Amino acid sequence: MPSSPFSSAQAARESLASRLKELRLDAGLTMQGLADRCAWNKAKTSRIEAGRTAPSDEDIRAWCAACGAPEQVADLVASSRSVDSMHVEWRRVQRTGLRRLQQAGIPLYERTRLFRVYCSRVVPGLLQTQGYAHALLTLIADFRGLPNDAGEAATARVERSHIIHDGLHHLVVLIEEDVLSHRIGDDAVMADQLGYLLTAMSYPAVSIGVIPRSAPRVLWGPETFTLFDGARVHVELLAAKVTVTTPTEVDVYQKAFARLAEMAVYGPRARTLISRAIDALE
């Protein structure tokens, strides 16, 4: 069994098929009864419910109308559209190196107005220094056996971060205190990176919260994720990136971010934690 409903495209297809079947059963319809209302063959209903045939947007609209559940259309259509793209193995998107991956995300970053990012182990990409990004991307390239273009990729990542200065975007970041002590690169790289976090806290478009190790937990530390406005989530797993666009599932991450934000400290208290981490390097 997959570890989460987002762990594979097949799991997502099965989830969509199950939701459609539940709608039919809740409406008290047989497969033939639904097929009659939708004006298609019973075999089509069977194939969709078995996950063998992907329903079109029109199929979903007809299905929901037949079951008297028009309010489900938007959610199910969004889920259907995201099935094939929601789970992408890193080895596939990174096989030609890391620079192209950084550049490929530029259109999404440019059109997003509000970024909400949670990280438990590393500094988020939009706040990484050149040295930190180079060290981290080198580790990634080595672990995944990729062409090592970490220098060019780090430059592309830092250049992509210009959006936090243009007045059109807002970045809200939550990091666990452990991020401040996880050594990525040498002491000089870490000192520069932590110093930049202190600087970035003064930017009008940036809000940084640090979740202290001692904070009473109201939510366990989930996987790293980024909310793009309120419509899309990227979840970073060890082996893959998961894209979530189904509204009800996006809502789960928005709720999680709000819970995590409750545990974080900001302003002077966050600065104190970052400054202590810098002092610990000496």
C-alpha positions in Angstrom: 0.0 0.0 0.0 1.3 3.5 -0.7 2.2 5.6 2.3 0.0 8.5 1.3 -2.8 9.2 -1.2 -0.3 11.2 -3.2 2.5 8.6 -3.4 1.7 7.5 -6.9 -0.5 8.4 -9.9 -2.1 5.0 -9.7 -3.2 5.6 -6.1 -4.7 8.9 -7.3 -6.6 7.2 -10.1 -8.0 4.7 -7.7 -9.0 7.4 -5.3 -10.9 9.3 -8.0 -12.6 6.1 -9.2 -13.7 5.3 -5.6 -15.1 8.8 -5.1 -17.2 8.4 -8.3 -18.4 5.0 -7.2 -19.4 6.4 -3.8 -21.4 9.1 -5.5 -23.3 6.5 -7.5 -24.0 4.4 -4.5 -25.1 7.3 -2.4 -27.5 8.2 -5.2 -29.0 4.7 -5.1 -28.0 4.0 -8.7 -26.9 0.8 -10.3 -24.1 0.9 -12.9 -26.8 0.5 -15.5 -28.9 3.2 -14.0 -26.1 5.7 -14.0 -25.2 4.7 -17.6 -28.8 5.3 -18.7 -28.8 8.8 -17.1 -25.5 9.6 -18.7 -26.5 8.1 -22.1 -23.5 5.8 -22.4 -22.8 2.1 -22.1 -22.7 0.3 -18.8 -19.2 -0.9 -19.6 -18.0 2.6 -19.5 -19.2 3.1 -16.0 -17.5 -0.1 -15.0 -14.2 0.9 -16.6 -14.2 4.3 -14.9 -15.0 2.8 -11.5 -12.3 0.2 -11.9 -9.7 2.9 -12.7 -9.1 1.5 -16.2 -10.6 4.5 -18.1 -9.8 8.1 -17.1 -13.0 10.1 -17.1 -13.1 13.3 -19.1 -14.3 16.6 -17.6 -17.6 16.1 -19.4 -17.9 12.6 -18.0 -17.4 13.9 -14.5 -20.0 16.6 -15.0 -22.5 14.1 -16.4 -21.8 11.6 -13.5 -22.3 14.3 -10.9 -25.5 15.5 -12.6 -26.8 11.9 -12.7 -26.1 11.5 -9.0 -27.6 14.9 -8.0 -24.2 16.1 -6.8 -23.3 19.1 -8.9 -21.3 20.6 -6.1 -18.7 17.9 -6.4 -17.8 18.7 -10.0 -15.0 21.3 -9.4 -13.2 19.1 -6.9 -13.4 16.0 -9.0 -12.4 17.7 -12.2 -9.4 19.2 -10.5 -8.4 15.9 -9.0 -8.8 14.2 -12.5 -6.6 16.8 -14.2 -3.8 16.5 -11.7 -3.6 12.7 -11.7 -0.9 12.3 -14.3 1.2 15.2 -13.1 0.8 14.9 -9.3 3.7 12.4 -8.7 6.9 13.1 -10.6 10.1 11.2 -9.7 13.1 13.4 -9.1 15.3 11.1 -11.2 13.1 11.9 -14.2 12.9 15.7 -13.9 16.6 16.0 -12.8 18.1 13.5 -15.2 19.7 16.3 -17.3 21.0 18.2 -14.2 19.6 20.6 -11.7 19.9 24.0 -13.5 17.0 23.3 -15.9 14.8 22.3 -13.0 15.4 25.7 -11.3 14.6 27.5 -14.6 11.6 25.4 -15.3 9.8 26.7 -12.2 10.2 30.4 -13.1 6.8 30.9 -14.8 5.0 29.4 -11.7 7.1 31.6 -9.4 6.5 34.7 -11.4 2.6 34.3 -11.4 2.3 33.3 -7.8 1.6 36.2 -5.4 1.7 34.5 -2.0 4.2 31.7 -1.2 3.8 29.8 2.1 6.7 27.5 2.7 7.3 25.0 5.5 10.7 23.3 5.9 12.0 21.0 8.6 15.6 20.3 7.5 16.9 23.0 5.1 16.5 26.7 4.4 13.8 27.2 1.7 15.1 27.8 -1.8 13.8 31.4 -2.0 16.0 32.4 0.9 19.1 30.4 0.1 22.5 32.1 -0.4 24.7 31.1 -3.4 27.1 29.1 -1.2 24.3 27.3 0.7 22.4 26.5 -2.5 25.7 25.2 -4.1 26.4 22.9 -1.1 22.9 21.6 -0.9 22.5 21.0 -4.7 25.9 19.2 -4.7 24.6 16.8 -2.1 21.5 16.2 -4.1 23.4 15.6 -7.3 25.7 13.2 -5.6 22.9 11.2 -3.8 20.9 10.9 -7.0 23.8 10.2 -9.4 23.0 13.3 -11.5 25.2 15.4 -13.7 26.8 17.9 -11.3 25.9 21.3 -12.5 25.4 22.6 -8.9 27.2 25.8 -9.5 25.0 26.8 -12.4 21.9 25.5 -10.6 22.7 27.5 -7.5 23.1 30.7 -9.6 19.7 30.0 -11.3 18.1 29.4 -7.9 19.4 32.7 -6.5 18.4 34.6 -9.6 14.9 33.1 -9.3 14.7 34.6 -5.8 14.6 38.1 -7.2 10.8 38.0 -6.8 11.0 38.7 -3.1 12.3 42.2 -3.9 9.9 43.3 -6.7 6.9 44.3 -4.6 4.6 41.9 -6.4 5.1 38.8 -4.2 4.9 37.9 -0.6 6.8 35.1 1.1 5.8 33.5 4.4 8.3 30.9 5.7 8.1 28.5 8.6 11.2 26.6 9.5 11.9 24.2 12.4 14.7 25.3 14.7 16.7 22.2 13.5 17.1 23.9 10.1 19.5 26.4 11.8 21.8 23.7 13.0 21.8 21.3 10.1 25.2 21.8 8.5 24.9 22.3 4.8 28.4 23.3 3.7 31.2 24.5 6.0 30.9 26.9 8.9 31.5 30.0 6.6 28.6 28.9 4.3 26.3 28.3 7.3 27.3 31.6 8.9 26.6 33.5 5.7 23.2 31.7 5.2 22.1 32.3 8.8 23.2 35.9 8.5 21.1 36.3 5.4 18.0 35.0 7.2 18.5 37.9 9.7 18.7 40.3 6.8 15.7 38.8 5.0 13.6 39.3 8.1 13.7 43.0 7.4 12.3 42.7 3.9 8.8 44.0 3.6 7.6 41.1 1.5 9.1 38.4 3.8 7.9 36.9 7.0 10.0 34.2 8.8 8.8 32.1 11.7 11.0 29.7 13.6 9.4 26.7 15.4 11.5 26.2 18.6 12.4 22.6 19.5 10.7 23.3 22.9 7.4 24.4 21.4 4.5 22.3 22.5 3.4 20.5 19.3 0.0 21.0 17.9 1.1 19.3 14.7 3.9 16.9 14.0 6.6 18.0 11.5 5.2 17.0 8.1 7.2 16.8 4.8 8.5 20.0 3.2 5.8 21.7 1.2 5.1 25.0 -0.6 1.7 26.6 -1.1 1.4 28.6 -4.2 -1.4 31.1 -3.5 -4.3 29.0 -2.5 -4.5 26.7 -5.5 -1.4 24.5 -5.7 0.9 22.7 -3.3 4.3 21.1 -4.1 5.3 18.4 -1.6 8.9 17.3 -1.5 9.5 13.6 -0.8 12.9 11.9 -0.9 12.1 10.2 -4.2 9.6 12.5 -5.9 7.8 15.8 -6.0 4.0 15.6 -5.5 1.8 18.3 -7.0 -1.6 18.8 -5.2 -4.3 20.8 -6.9 -7.5 19.2 -5.7 -9.2 21.9 -3.6 -10.0 19.7 -0.6 -6.5 18.4 -0.5 -5.0 21.9 -0.8 -7.2 22.8 2.2 -5.4 20.2 4.2 -2.1 21.8 3.6 -3.5 25.3 4.4 -4.8 24.0 7.7 -1.4 22.4 8.4 0.4 25.6 7.7 -1.9 27.5 10.0 -1.3 25.0 12.8 2.5 25.1 12.3 2.3 29.0 12.3 0.8 28.8 15.8 4.0 27.1 17.1 6.4 29.6 15.5 8.1 32.6 17.0 8.7 35.8 15.1 10.6 39.0 15.2 13.1 39.4 18.2 12.5 35.8 19.4 13.2 34.3 16.0 16.3 36.5 15.7 17.5 35.3 19.0 17.3 31.6 17.8 19.1 32.4 14.6 21.8 34.4 16.4 22.4 31.6 18.8 22.9 29.2 15.9 25.5 31.6 14.4 27.3 31.8 17.8 27.4 28.0 18.0 29.4 28.0 14.8 32.3 29.8 16.4 
